[in-house]
Amino acid sequence: MPNNPVQIVLNDDAFLRAPDPKRGGNDKDFFEGRDADFVRHRDGLLAALQRIETDVARWPYGPLCYLRVRMRIEAIAKSYRPNRAIFLVDQFPCVGAGAPGELYFRAPLIHFARLQRHIALAEDQGETRISRETGRPYHYVTRNRCEVGAIETIELAPSNLKRSFPADAAVAALSDARAASGYIVELFETQPLIDGGDHDALGFQRSLATLQTIFREGGRGLLATLLPSPGGTPAIEMLLTDAAEPARIEDRRIVRGEEERVVTPAHLDRDVNRHEHILRRLADHPLVRRIRFPILIQPTEAQAAAGPSPFPTIRRVADGRYPRVGVIDTGVDGPLRAWVLDRHDFLDEADCDPGHGTLVAGVLIGAQAANSPQLAVESDGCDIVDVPLMPRAPFGVVYGQRGFEAFLEELEAALTEARDRHGVRVFNMSLNVVAPVDADTYSLYAARLDDIQDRLGILIVNSAGNLSGAEWRGAWPAKLNQVLAALAARTNPDTIFMPCESVRTIAVGALNPPGSNQIVEAPTTYTRRGPGLRVGVKPDVAHFGGTGDASQPGTTHLISCDPQGNQAQTCGTSFAAPLAAKTLAALDVATGERLAPRTLRAFLIHNATLPAPLASPRLRDVAR
């Protein structure tokens, strides 16, 4: 009902958390009429479990494993999840999910006999019964046969799926100035890295101990630290350095004094064989779910060409109330500093290159005067809180070995300060992790941003990311048939960058602006596209981001301000995001700053309109 007004929901907790519907009807038989096939399938699962049991009994990691259970496509519905008769919750808890229909269960060896018995209880044949209510016959099977039939395969979590990159590529990334982390090793579950008690019937303590042994055997200079996990996925960051200190394991979830966080300066160990060896050993460990590529953080790529004309001077109106936006970027400089209420002082001004951040601030402060009311609906003027967290120097030099974690801690401190001192609730962050969103897993960065926004009661607006110049698409075609053909022929997925999959964050793509030599309001040639995760759709909205025309790099039809105070033709999702952030901040001021962040988000998304070039019913499947 797109034309209905936003409704006020008083029982918002019940509204946001729908209760599980009661199951009705009979359990489904996925092998109805194929009893012989079912028997072969059931016996095949039992044989697979027997092989797994033998392997687990022999391996050095202890009597605990994690099973990857893949469901049949027709059994993906939650009501067929095999946790009522087969994988009982108290013995085989579900500890995660991957692709649709892919579940992971903790499976202690001590309970394997029960698991096999539950599967063996599934009957060879269904039976015909007569309904007491209707008097009609129906096909009946037990819950055991239903759940066994719903399962496609059961196997140990495969080691070869835990890492998707070669060691030499990782070493190259860790050597990059944008590197913000080491390897992120995600676990199925964990607890503080301390010795457990004597009682370990399930084998969890032994499994954890053998994982720590792998880290300790990694050699001198290895640093493994257990990270906070607000998203529910425990993770360990691992660095391999040339330090002479023995391998060290820390728990960063425990608050320590500054004197305990001092680490000996060290450099990356570039021995690819050492990296390959420990990555392979970690992937073989049952407790490890996934090893992620090192995080590279950078301002969203943008193109800008300065001109000779000065940027318009935007003067304050006496007693005027202006939107307030925090700019998480590289810093704001030049004449726009007159609009800066405060600056987070973690980085000295000499340590920042304010080019990108100033361009973002120019869009927030003077987009209408420098461009047109058609491009920027909100009136000019915007109070800025400058949060320069991207350094000129390599990321690791500034943030040290705790790079990613230190960056997130400083980010939260800056956002808290801006909120408490100046009432800022909307923040623009035109920064991305240089990696596409994974279709089946939620990134640690996105989970942390969700957690920060929930706890602080703020909104972060993030650029969707840009394609590099060589990857740009052609200009949006005028004819619908050509649009569909161009999208169908595109082999590059153009996936949005992390952390745009963040549920709480507003992700913004870019459209051609008014006056463009390409179709106005059509997606730009450089904007990345969704859906990102298989669940949900991203980006949330799109705004004008400057025309991407490789033949005319100095004419983008989106003007901002460079650090010297000159007009600059610029393009990128970096500059679409602040236009959306300005809308949110203006709405916040107009409503007396009384609306919850989720309500502001709802107003923005539910009142957005579909751009005209995407409005045809024939583009319905691709427009969103």
Backbone torsions as a table, in degrees:
resi	resn	phi	psi	omega
1	MET	NA	75.4	-172.4
2	PRO	-67.0	-20.4	-176.0
3	ASN	-94.1	-3.6	178.6
4	ASN	-74.9	146.2	176.0
5	PRO	-70.2	160.6	175.2
6	VAL	-64.8	131.6	-177.6
7	GLN	-98.0	150.9	177.6
8	ILE	-90.1	124.4	-179.7
9	VAL	-109.9	114.6	-177.5
10	LEU	-78.3	-41.5	178.2
11	ASN	-89.5	64.3	-171.4
12	ASP	-65.6	-27.6	180.0
13	ASP	-64.8	-44.2	177.8
14	ALA	-68.6	-31.6	-179.7
15	PHE	-67.6	-39.4	-177.2
16	LEU	-80.5	-24.7	-176.9
17	ARG	-121.0	86.8	-178.4
18	ALA	-67.5	135.1	178.3
19	PRO	-68.8	151.7	176.4
20	ASP	-63.6	129.9	179.1
21	PRO	-67.9	148.3	177.0
22	LYS	-71.7	136.3	178.8
23	ARG	-72.0	143.4	176.0
24	GLY	-133.8	161.7	177.9
25	GLY	83.1	-174.8	-176.0
26	ASN	-93.4	159.0	174.6
27	ASP	-66.7	139.6	-175.2
28	LYS	-81.2	139.6	173.8
29	ASP	-101.6	108.2	-177.4
30	PHE	-77.8	-5.0	177.3
31	PHE	-122.6	29.7	-179.3
32	GLU	-58.5	128.8	-178.2
33	GLY	79.1	2.6	180.0
34	ARG	-133.0	56.9	-175.4
35	ASP	-61.7	-39.7	-180.0
36	ALA	-63.8	-39.2	177.2
37	ASP	-64.7	-37.1	179.0
38	PHE	-64.7	-43.7	-180.0
39	VAL	-59.3	-43.9	178.2
40	ARG	-63.0	-40.0	179.6
41	HIS	-65.0	-48.2	-179.7
42	ARG	-60.8	-46.3	-179.7
43	ASP	-65.7	-31.9	176.3
44	GLY	-65.7	-40.2	176.1
45	LEU	-63.9	-40.4	178.4
46	LEU	-64.3	-40.2	178.5
47	ALA	-65.8	-39.0	178.2
48	ALA	-63.7	-41.7	178.0
49	LEU	-65.5	-34.9	178.1
50	GLN	-65.2	-41.1	177.5
51	ARG	-65.4	-41.4	178.4
52	ILE	-62.3	-43.3	179.6
53	GLU	-59.5	-42.2	179.1
54	THR	-64.4	-43.8	180.0
55	ASP	-63.6	-43.4	-178.4
56	VAL	-66.4	-37.9	179.4
57	ALA	-63.5	-24.3	-176.5
58	ARG	-96.1	-22.4	-172.4
59	TRP	-78.4	165.0	-172.5
60	PRO	-88.9	6.8	-170.8
61	TYR	-95.0	-0.6	-178.2
62	GLY	99.7	172.5	-172.0
63	PRO	-84.8	41.3	-179.2
64	LEU	-133.9	135.5	176.7
65	CYS	-140.6	172.0	178.1
66	TYR	-126.7	125.5	-175.0
67	LEU	-97.8	136.4	174.1
68	ARG	-97.6	115.2	-177.6
69	VAL	-111.3	119.1	177.5
70	ARG	-104.2	130.0	-177.1
71	MET	-92.0	155.2	172.6
72	ARG	-65.7	150.2	-178.1
73	ILE	-56.7	-41.2	-177.9
74	GLU	-76.4	-2.2	-178.0
75	ALA	-115.2	16.9	-176.0
76	ILE	-71.3	-20.8	-179.9
77	ALA	-54.6	143.3	-175.5
78	LYS	-58.5	-31.2	-177.5
79	SER	-65.3	-17.0	179.7
80	TYR	-101.3	5.7	-180.0
81	ARG	-59.0	132.6	-171.2
82	PRO	-82.8	57.8	-177.8
83	ASN	-122.1	12.7	177.6
84	ARG	-106.7	-25.2	-178.8
85	ALA	-128.2	-28.9	-175.0
86	ILE	-101.7	-70.5	179.7
87	PHE	-91.9	80.7	-177.6
88	LEU	-64.4	139.5	-170.9
89	VAL	-60.4	-37.1	-176.3
90	ASP	-75.9	-16.5	-179.6
91	GLN	-110.0	-36.0	-176.3
92	PHE	-132.0	70.6	-178.4
93	PRO	-65.3	144.7	174.6
94	CYS	-77.4	125.1	-174.8
95	VAL	-112.7	7.9	178.7
96	GLY	165.5	171.2	178.0
97	ALA	-141.8	154.5	177.8
98	GLY	-119.1	-117.4	175.8
99	ALA	-65.8	164.2	177.5
100	PRO	-52.5	129.8	-179.9
101	GLY	80.4	13.1	-179.2
102	GLU	-117.5	115.1	-176.4
103	LEU	-121.9	149.7	177.2
104	TYR	-118.8	130.6	-179.1
105	PHE	-122.1	138.0	170.6
106	ARG	-72.1	133.1	-176.0
107	ALA	-135.8	91.9	176.0
108	PRO	-70.9	143.3	-178.6
109	LEU	-60.5	-29.6	-178.2
110	ILE	-63.5	-22.9	-178.4
111	HIS	-103.0	3.3	-175.6
112	PHE	-60.6	-38.8	-179.3
113	ALA	-60.8	-38.4	178.9
114	ARG	-67.6	-40.7	178.9
115	LEU	-61.2	-44.7	179.0
116	GLN	-64.7	-36.3	179.5
117	ARG	-67.7	-40.2	178.4
118	HIS	-60.8	-39.7	179.9
119	ILE	-71.7	-40.3	-178.4
120	ALA	-65.6	-24.1	-179.7
121	LEU	-70.9	-13.1	178.8
122	ALA	-65.4	123.5	-172.7
123	GLU	-70.4	153.6	-179.1
124	ASP	-66.8	-33.4	-173.9
125	GLN	-134.5	148.5	169.7
126	GLY	-80.1	176.2	178.7
127	GLU	-138.7	159.2	179.1
128	THR	-97.5	128.0	178.1
129	ARG	-124.4	164.1	179.7
130	ILE	-107.7	127.4	-179.9
131	SER	-69.1	131.0	177.8
132	ARG	-69.0	-28.7	-176.1
133	GLU	-82.1	-42.9	-174.9
134	THR	-106.4	-17.3	-176.3
135	GLY	75.8	6.5	-178.5
136	ARG	-97.0	151.6	178.8
137	PRO	-75.8	150.6	175.6
138	TYR	-147.1	158.6	-179.0
139	HIS	-86.4	127.8	-176.6
140	TYR	-120.1	134.4	170.0
141	VAL	-136.9	158.6	176.7
142	THR	-75.1	166.7	177.5
143	ARG	-63.1	-33.7	179.3
144	ASN	-59.4	-47.3	-179.4
145	ARG	-66.8	-37.0	178.6
146	CYS	-59.7	-48.9	-176.1
147	GLU	-71.5	-38.6	177.9
148	VAL	-63.6	-41.6	178.7
149	GLY	-67.7	-28.2	-179.8
150	ALA	-72.7	-22.4	-177.8
151	ILE	-82.2	132.3	174.8
152	GLU	-86.1	-55.2	-179.3
153	THR	-145.2	157.8	171.1
154	ILE	-130.1	130.3	179.2
155	GLU	-154.4	163.6	170.3
156	LEU	-64.7	146.6	176.7
157	ALA	-54.2	115.4	-170.9
158	PRO	-68.4	132.4	-179.9
159	SER	-64.8	-35.5	-175.2
160	ASN	-71.8	-12.6	177.7
161	LEU	-97.0	-0.5	-176.4
162	LYS	-85.8	-15.2	-179.9
163	ARG	-140.0	132.7	-175.1
164	SER	-119.2	22.1	-176.6
165	PHE	-143.1	151.5	176.2
166	PRO	-81.8	156.7	-177.0
167	ALA	-64.5	-36.6	-177.9
168	ASP	-66.2	-34.6	176.8
169	ALA	-67.1	-37.2	178.9
170	ALA	-67.0	-41.8	178.6
171	VAL	-62.7	-39.5	176.8
172	ALA	-63.0	-41.3	179.1
173	ALA	-66.1	-41.3	179.7
174	LEU	-65.2	-22.6	178.1
175	SER	-84.2	-10.1	-177.1
176	ASP	-73.2	144.0	179.2
177	ALA	-62.6	-21.7	-178.4
178	ARG	-86.6	-2.8	-175.6
179	ALA	-63.4	123.4	-177.2
180	ALA	-112.7	-2.8	-178.5
181	SER	-156.6	169.4	167.3
182	GLY	-89.9	-152.1	174.9
183	TYR	-72.1	138.2	174.1
184	ILE	-102.6	110.6	-177.5
185	VAL	-99.8	106.8	-179.1
186	GLU	-87.1	138.5	-178.4
187	LEU	-111.9	158.9	174.9
188	PHE	-69.5	-39.8	177.8
189	GLU	-167.3	161.3	179.3
190	THR	-165.1	-171.6	176.5
191	GLN	-156.1	176.3	-179.1
192	PRO	-52.8	144.7	-176.9
193	LEU	-76.3	74.1	178.5
194	ILE	-132.5	162.3	-179.9
195	ASP	-70.4	139.1	179.4
196	GLY	-88.1	178.2	178.5
197	GLY	-80.3	-171.6	-178.7
198	ASP	-74.9	-28.0	-175.6
199	HIS	-81.8	112.3	-177.9
200	ASP	-145.4	52.8	-175.5
201	ALA	-61.9	-33.6	-178.5
202	LEU	-80.0	-17.9	178.7
203	GLY	89.6	10.6	-176.2
204	PHE	-68.5	-44.5	-179.0
205	GLN	-62.6	-39.5	178.6
206	ARG	-66.6	-38.8	178.0
207	SER	-62.3	-43.8	179.2
208	LEU	-65.4	-38.9	-179.8
209	ALA	-65.3	-39.8	-179.9
210	THR	-69.8	-30.1	175.2
211	LEU	-66.3	-42.7	177.7
212	GLN	-63.4	-34.3	178.4
213	THR	-62.2	-41.3	178.2
214	ILE	-60.0	-43.2	178.8
215	PHE	-63.9	-44.2	-178.5
216	ARG	-65.5	-34.7	179.0
217	GLU	-77.7	-3.0	177.4
218	GLY	-67.8	-14.0	174.1
219	GLY	98.5	177.6	-177.6
220	ARG	-62.3	143.8	177.3
221	GLY	86.3	-1.1	177.2
222	LEU	-82.8	133.3	176.5
223	LEU	-126.4	118.5	178.0
224	ALA	-118.9	125.4	-176.2
225	THR	-132.2	129.1	178.5
226	LEU	-78.3	120.9	-174.2
227	LEU	-90.8	157.0	168.9
228	PRO	-57.8	147.3	-175.5
229	SER	-133.9	68.1	-179.9
230	PRO	-64.1	-24.4	179.8
231	GLY	-80.5	-2.3	177.8
232	GLY	94.0	-9.3	179.6
233	THR	-102.7	109.1	177.8
234	PRO	-62.8	144.0	-176.8
235	ALA	-145.0	145.7	176.1
236	ILE	-120.6	129.3	174.0
237	GLU	-92.4	132.4	-178.2
238	MET	-123.6	131.0	175.7
239	LEU	-122.1	140.8	174.0
240	LEU	-113.9	112.5	-176.8
241	THR	-120.3	176.0	178.4
242	ASP	-95.2	14.8	179.9
243	ALA	-63.3	153.1	-179.3
244	ALA	-87.6	-5.9	-179.2
245	GLU	-70.8	148.0	175.1
246	PRO	-61.1	158.7	177.7
247	ALA	-54.0	139.4	-175.7
248	ARG	-128.1	140.9	177.7
249	ILE	-122.0	128.7	-179.6
250	GLU	-126.0	161.2	173.3
251	ASP	-117.9	101.4	-177.2
252	ARG	-78.1	-4.0	175.9
253	ARG	-74.8	-17.2	178.8
254	ILE	-91.9	125.5	-178.1
255	VAL	-71.1	127.7	-179.6
256	ARG	-121.6	163.1	174.0
257	GLY	-74.9	160.4	-178.0
258	GLU	-60.4	-34.2	-177.2
259	GLU	-66.6	-22.6	179.2
260	GLU	-84.4	-10.5	-176.1
261	ARG	-98.6	0.9	-179.9
262	VAL	-71.4	130.2	179.0
263	VAL	-124.4	150.0	178.7
264	THR	-68.0	130.0	178.1
265	PRO	-56.6	136.2	-178.1
266	ALA	-151.0	161.6	179.0
267	HIS	-114.5	160.0	178.6
268	LEU	-59.0	133.9	170.5
269	ASP	-82.2	117.6	-175.7
270	ARG	-93.9	16.7	177.4
271	ASP	-73.8	102.8	-176.0
272	VAL	-61.7	-36.8	-179.1
273	ASN	-63.6	-37.9	177.3
274	ARG	-64.2	-44.1	178.5
275	HIS	-61.6	-46.7	-178.4
276	GLU	-61.0	-41.3	-177.2
277	HIS	-62.2	-49.9	-176.1
278	ILE	-74.3	-32.4	176.0
279	LEU	-63.1	-39.8	178.9
280	ARG	-66.9	-41.6	179.1
281	ARG	-64.9	-39.7	178.7
282	LEU	-66.1	-40.5	-179.9
283	ALA	-63.8	-28.2	179.1
284	ASP	-77.1	-18.0	-175.8
285	HIS	-75.7	133.8	-175.5
286	PRO	-64.4	-26.9	-176.8
287	LEU	-75.2	-19.3	-177.4
288	VAL	-83.7	126.7	179.4
289	ARG	-94.6	-39.0	-174.6
290	ARG	-162.2	145.9	173.8
291	ILE	-115.9	118.4	-175.7
292	ARG	-95.9	148.4	177.4
293	PHE	-61.9	147.4	177.9
294	PRO	-53.7	144.4	-177.9
295	ILE	-81.5	126.7	173.2
296	LEU	-112.6	122.7	-179.0
297	ILE	-114.4	135.1	177.5
298	GLN	-151.0	156.5	169.1
299	PRO	-59.9	144.1	179.1
300	THR	-56.7	128.0	-176.9
301	GLU	-54.2	140.4	-179.7
302	ALA	-145.9	155.1	173.5
303	GLN	-113.1	136.6	-179.9
304	ALA	-144.6	139.9	177.7
305	ALA	-131.4	115.9	-177.0
306	ALA	-77.7	147.6	178.2
307	GLY	-117.5	177.5	-177.0
308	PRO	-80.7	-15.4	-174.1
309	SER	-83.3	141.5	176.9
310	PRO	-73.8	150.6	175.8
311	PHE	-68.8	140.3	-178.3
312	PRO	-56.0	142.2	176.4
313	THR	-81.9	120.5	-179.7
314	ILE	-101.3	112.7	-176.4
315	ARG	-99.6	147.3	178.1
316	ARG	-71.8	142.4	172.1
317	VAL	-89.9	134.9	-179.6
318	ALA	-55.6	130.8	179.2
319	ASP	61.7	18.6	178.5
320	GLY	-74.6	147.3	175.7
321	ARG	-107.8	123.3	-174.7
322	TYR	-115.4	151.3	172.6
323	PRO	-59.0	151.0	178.0
324	ARG	-119.6	126.6	-178.4
325	VAL	-133.7	132.9	171.5
326	GLY	-86.7	134.2	-177.6
327	VAL	-110.5	101.7	179.2
328	ILE	-88.1	101.9	-170.6
329	ASP	-162.1	-139.7	-176.3
330	THR	-102.9	0.9	-179.4
331	GLY	112.9	156.9	-178.8
332	VAL	-118.8	133.0	-176.3
333	ASP	-139.0	179.8	177.5
334	GLY	76.1	-158.0	-176.9
335	PRO	-64.6	-17.7	-179.5
336	LEU	-70.4	-12.8	-179.8
337	ARG	-64.1	-16.8	176.2
338	ALA	-64.0	-21.2	-179.7
339	TRP	-98.1	2.5	-178.0
340	VAL	-87.5	114.6	179.4
341	LEU	-72.7	-35.2	-173.9
342	ASP	-162.1	157.9	177.3
343	ARG	-130.6	127.7	174.6
344	HIS	-70.2	126.5	-166.3
345	ASP	-100.2	26.4	178.2
346	PHE	-61.7	-43.2	177.9
347	LEU	-105.1	135.6	172.4
348	ASP	-67.7	155.0	-179.9
349	GLU	-59.6	-34.5	-179.8
350	ALA	-68.0	-18.0	-178.6
351	ASP	-90.1	0.9	-176.2
352	CYS	-116.8	150.1	168.8
353	ASP	-108.5	101.5	-168.6
354	PRO	-79.1	8.5	-175.1
355	GLY	-56.9	-54.5	-176.3
356	HIS	-66.4	-46.1	-178.4
357	GLY	-63.4	-35.3	179.1
358	THR	-68.5	-39.2	176.7
359	LEU	-61.6	-40.8	176.9
360	VAL	-62.5	-45.7	-179.6
361	ALA	-64.3	-35.0	178.2
362	GLY	-61.0	-37.5	177.0
363	VAL	-66.6	-39.6	179.5
364	LEU	-67.2	-37.4	-170.4
365	ILE	-90.7	-41.6	-171.0
366	GLY	-136.8	31.5	-177.4
367	ALA	-63.0	-34.3	-176.8
368	GLN	-71.7	-46.4	-178.7
369	ALA	-68.2	-35.9	-177.9
370	ALA	-80.9	-17.8	-176.8
371	ASN	-126.2	-93.4	-179.7
372	SER	-168.0	159.1	175.2
373	PRO	-64.2	-21.2	178.1
374	GLN	-72.0	-31.5	179.4
375	LEU	-81.3	-40.4	-176.9
376	ALA	-125.7	108.7	-176.1
377	VAL	-72.7	-40.5	-176.9
378	GLU	-71.4	146.1	177.8
379	SER	-62.9	153.7	179.9
380	ASP	-67.3	159.5	-177.7
381	GLY	104.0	129.4	179.2
382	CYS	-161.9	125.1	175.5
383	ASP	-74.8	132.1	-174.3
384	ILE	-115.1	136.0	163.8
385	VAL	-109.5	116.2	-173.5
386	ASP	-83.2	121.5	179.3
387	VAL	-121.5	77.9	-177.9
388	PRO	-82.7	102.5	-178.5
389	LEU	-113.0	-8.0	178.3
390	MET	-95.0	113.1	-174.3
391	PRO	-82.2	160.4	173.1
392	ARG	-71.0	-38.3	-179.6
393	ALA	-76.0	166.9	175.7
394	PRO	-54.1	142.9	-174.6
395	PHE	-54.4	-46.1	-176.9
396	GLY	-66.0	-27.5	178.6
397	VAL	-66.9	-39.1	-176.7
398	VAL	-81.1	-45.2	-173.6
399	TYR	-96.6	-7.7	174.5
400	GLY	73.3	-165.1	-177.9
401	GLN	-66.0	-21.2	177.6
402	ARG	-92.7	31.7	-169.3
403	GLY	-45.4	-62.6	-174.8
404	PHE	-64.6	-46.0	-179.3
405	GLU	-66.5	-40.9	179.1
406	ALA	-64.3	-39.1	177.5
407	PHE	-61.2	-46.4	-178.8
408	LEU	-66.2	-37.4	177.7
409	GLU	-65.0	-42.2	179.5
410	GLU	-68.3	-36.6	176.7
411	LEU	-60.3	-48.0	-179.7
412	GLU	-63.4	-40.8	178.4
413	ALA	-61.7	-41.3	-179.5
414	ALA	-67.3	-41.8	-179.7
415	LEU	-66.8	-39.4	178.0
416	THR	-62.8	-43.1	179.6
417	GLU	-63.0	-45.2	-179.9
418	ALA	-64.9	-39.1	178.6
419	ARG	-66.6	-47.0	-174.1
420	ASP	-73.3	-37.5	-176.8
421	ARG	-83.2	-36.2	-170.3
422	HIS	-127.2	4.8	176.6
423	GLY	69.1	21.9	-179.7
424	VAL	-74.3	128.0	178.1
425	ARG	-121.6	-7.2	179.7
426	VAL	-121.2	129.0	-178.1
427	PHE	-127.3	135.8	174.4
428	ASN	-99.5	129.9	179.7
429	MET	-131.8	94.3	178.1
430	SER	-90.9	54.6	178.1
431	LEU	-123.3	144.7	179.2
432	ASN	-137.8	152.6	164.6
433	VAL	-79.2	132.4	-175.0
434	VAL	-79.7	69.5	178.0
435	ALA	-164.8	137.1	178.9
436	PRO	-65.8	152.1	173.7
437	VAL	-60.8	135.6	176.4
438	ASP	-79.9	135.8	-175.1
439	ALA	-66.5	-25.4	-170.4
440	ASP	-117.1	-8.0	-177.5
441	THR	-134.1	148.1	-178.8
442	TYR	-92.3	131.2	-176.3
443	SER	-77.2	153.9	177.6
444	LEU	-61.6	-38.1	179.3
445	TYR	-60.8	-46.1	179.4
446	ALA	-63.0	-42.2	-179.6
447	ALA	-63.0	-39.7	-179.8
448	ARG	-68.9	-38.3	176.8
449	LEU	-63.9	-40.0	175.5
450	ASP	-57.9	-47.5	-177.2
451	ASP	-62.3	-44.6	-179.8
452	ILE	-62.3	-44.5	-178.4
453	GLN	-66.4	-39.0	179.0
454	ASP	-64.6	-44.4	-176.3
455	ARG	-73.1	-33.6	-177.0
456	LEU	-92.9	-13.7	-178.7
457	GLY	68.3	46.1	-177.3
458	ILE	-128.1	174.3	176.9
459	LEU	-127.2	133.3	175.2
460	ILE	-111.7	131.4	176.1
461	VAL	-106.6	125.8	-172.0
462	ASN	-123.9	137.8	175.9
463	SER	-70.5	145.7	-175.9
464	ALA	-75.5	-17.1	-178.3
465	GLY	101.7	153.1	-178.1
466	ASN	-115.1	151.3	168.5
467	LEU	-74.6	148.8	174.0
468	SER	-70.3	161.3	-173.8
469	GLY	-53.0	-39.3	-178.7
470	ALA	-70.8	-17.7	-177.0
471	GLU	-96.2	-4.6	-175.3
472	TRP	-55.4	142.4	172.4
473	ARG	-76.8	167.2	171.6
474	GLY	-70.9	165.4	177.3
475	ALA	-58.7	148.5	-178.0
476	TRP	-61.3	125.9	-178.0
477	PRO	-69.4	156.6	180.0
478	ALA	-81.7	-30.1	-176.7
479	LYS	-98.6	141.8	-175.6
480	LEU	-61.1	-41.1	179.9
481	ASN	-60.7	-37.0	178.9
482	GLN	-70.5	-35.0	177.0
483	VAL	-60.9	-51.3	-178.6
484	LEU	-63.3	-39.8	179.9
485	ALA	-65.6	-40.5	-179.1
486	ALA	-66.3	-41.2	178.8
487	LEU	-68.3	-39.2	179.7
488	ALA	-66.7	-33.2	-177.4
489	ALA	-81.6	-12.8	-177.2
490	ARG	-71.6	118.7	-178.9
491	THR	-91.7	-22.6	177.5
492	ASN	-79.2	127.4	-177.3
493	PRO	-69.3	-19.7	177.1
494	ASP	58.2	28.8	-171.8
495	THR	-64.6	141.6	177.0
496	ILE	-57.4	154.3	-179.9
497	PHE	-86.6	152.6	169.8
498	MET	-63.7	148.9	4.5
499	PRO	-99.9	38.4	-174.8
500	CYS	-66.0	-13.4	176.6
501	GLU	-74.9	-8.2	179.3
502	SER	-51.5	127.2	-176.9
503	VAL	-66.4	-40.1	-175.9
504	ARG	-79.0	-24.5	-175.2
505	THR	-82.6	141.9	173.3
506	ILE	-87.4	114.1	178.6
507	ALA	-95.2	135.6	-170.8
508	VAL	-125.3	127.3	172.2
509	GLY	-97.2	-179.6	-173.3
510	ALA	-120.8	142.3	176.7
511	LEU	-120.0	155.6	175.2
512	ASN	-64.7	133.7	-175.2
513	PRO	-84.2	169.0	174.4
514	PRO	-57.8	143.2	-178.9
515	GLY	85.1	-1.8	-177.4
516	SER	-65.9	151.3	173.9
517	ASN	-83.5	1.5	172.2
518	GLN	-112.4	177.0	-175.6
519	ILE	-64.9	119.7	-177.7
520	VAL	-65.3	138.3	179.9
521	GLU	74.1	2.6	172.6
522	ALA	-81.2	154.4	175.6
523	PRO	-57.3	138.8	-179.5
524	THR	-69.9	167.5	-177.9
525	THR	-71.1	-18.6	-172.6
526	TYR	-108.8	-15.5	-172.6
527	THR	-66.5	135.6	174.7
528	ARG	-77.3	159.1	-174.1
529	ARG	-131.5	165.0	-177.8
530	GLY	-88.1	-161.4	10.6
531	PRO	-85.1	-8.2	-176.6
532	GLY	81.7	-117.2	175.4
533	LEU	-63.9	155.4	177.8
534	ARG	-67.5	-25.9	178.1
535	VAL	-101.3	134.0	-177.5
536	GLY	82.2	170.3	-179.1
537	VAL	-131.5	129.7	175.3
538	LYS	-131.8	155.3	-6.1
539	PRO	-63.1	162.4	179.7
540	ASP	-74.7	-43.7	-178.2
541	VAL	-142.6	173.5	173.1
542	ALA	-136.8	155.3	178.4
543	HIS	-145.3	175.6	-178.4
544	PHE	-67.4	130.2	-176.4
545	GLY	-128.4	9.2	-177.6
546	GLY	93.2	142.1	-178.4
547	THR	-75.8	132.7	175.6
548	GLY	-98.7	97.3	-179.4
549	ASP	-128.6	106.5	-175.6
550	ALA	-61.7	-26.1	-179.2
551	SER	-78.7	-17.1	179.7
552	GLN	-134.5	66.0	-174.9
553	PRO	-64.2	-20.1	-179.4
554	GLY	-91.3	3.4	179.8
555	THR	-129.7	99.9	-176.7
556	THR	-116.2	-11.1	178.9
557	HIS	66.8	19.0	170.2
558	LEU	-134.5	112.1	-174.9
559	ILE	-104.4	132.8	173.1
560	SER	-131.2	-162.3	-173.1
561	CYS	-120.5	131.3	176.6
562	ASP	-90.9	171.3	-176.2
563	PRO	-61.4	-19.2	178.0
564	GLN	-87.9	-1.4	178.5
565	GLY	89.0	11.7	178.8
566	ASN	-94.3	157.3	173.2
567	GLN	-68.0	143.6	178.9
568	ALA	-136.7	123.4	173.2
569	GLN	-74.3	124.6	-173.9
570	THR	-141.4	157.3	176.0
571	CYS	-147.2	153.3	-179.9
572	GLY	146.6	154.9	175.0
573	THR	-64.8	-17.2	174.1
574	SER	-55.1	-28.5	-173.4
575	PHE	-107.4	-9.7	167.0
576	ALA	-76.0	-38.5	-177.9
577	ALA	-59.3	-47.3	-179.6
578	PRO	-65.2	-27.2	174.7
579	LEU	-64.5	-40.2	176.4
580	ALA	-69.6	-37.8	178.5
581	ALA	-64.1	-38.4	178.9
582	LYS	-63.6	-40.4	177.6
583	THR	-60.3	-45.6	179.6
584	LEU	-63.5	-45.0	-178.6
585	ALA	-65.8	-38.6	177.4
586	ALA	-64.5	-40.2	176.9
587	LEU	-63.7	-38.7	179.4
588	ASP	-62.1	-42.7	178.4
589	VAL	-66.7	-43.0	-177.0
590	ALA	-64.3	-27.2	-178.6
591	THR	-101.1	17.2	175.7
592	GLY	69.0	20.5	177.9
593	GLU	55.9	34.0	-177.9
594	ARG	-102.9	-13.7	-175.5
595	LEU	-81.1	144.4	175.5
596	ALA	-68.2	152.2	178.6
597	PRO	-52.9	-38.5	-178.8
598	ARG	-67.3	-28.1	177.6
599	THR	-73.3	-41.3	175.1
600	LEU	-59.6	-43.2	179.0
601	ARG	-61.4	-41.8	-179.3
602	ALA	-64.4	-43.4	177.9
603	PHE	-58.8	-43.7	-177.6
604	LEU	-63.0	-50.7	-173.3
605	ILE	-73.2	-44.2	-174.6
606	HIS	-74.9	-16.2	176.8
607	ASN	-104.1	5.1	174.3
608	ALA	-73.0	152.1	179.6
609	THR	-117.9	151.8	180.0
610	LEU	-75.4	128.5	178.9
611	PRO	-59.0	145.8	-176.4
612	ALA	-55.1	-41.0	-179.5
613	PRO	-66.3	-12.1	179.3
614	LEU	-110.0	3.8	-170.8
615	ALA	-81.5	-11.8	-178.8
616	SER	-63.8	137.7	175.8
617	PRO	-56.4	-26.4	-179.6
618	ARG	-70.3	-16.7	178.3
619	LEU	-103.1	12.4	-174.3
620	ARG	-55.8	-39.2	-175.0
621	ASP	-75.5	-17.1	-177.9
622	VAL	-115.6	-14.1	-172.4
623	ALA	-62.2	-46.5	-174.4
624	ARG	-61.4	NA	NA
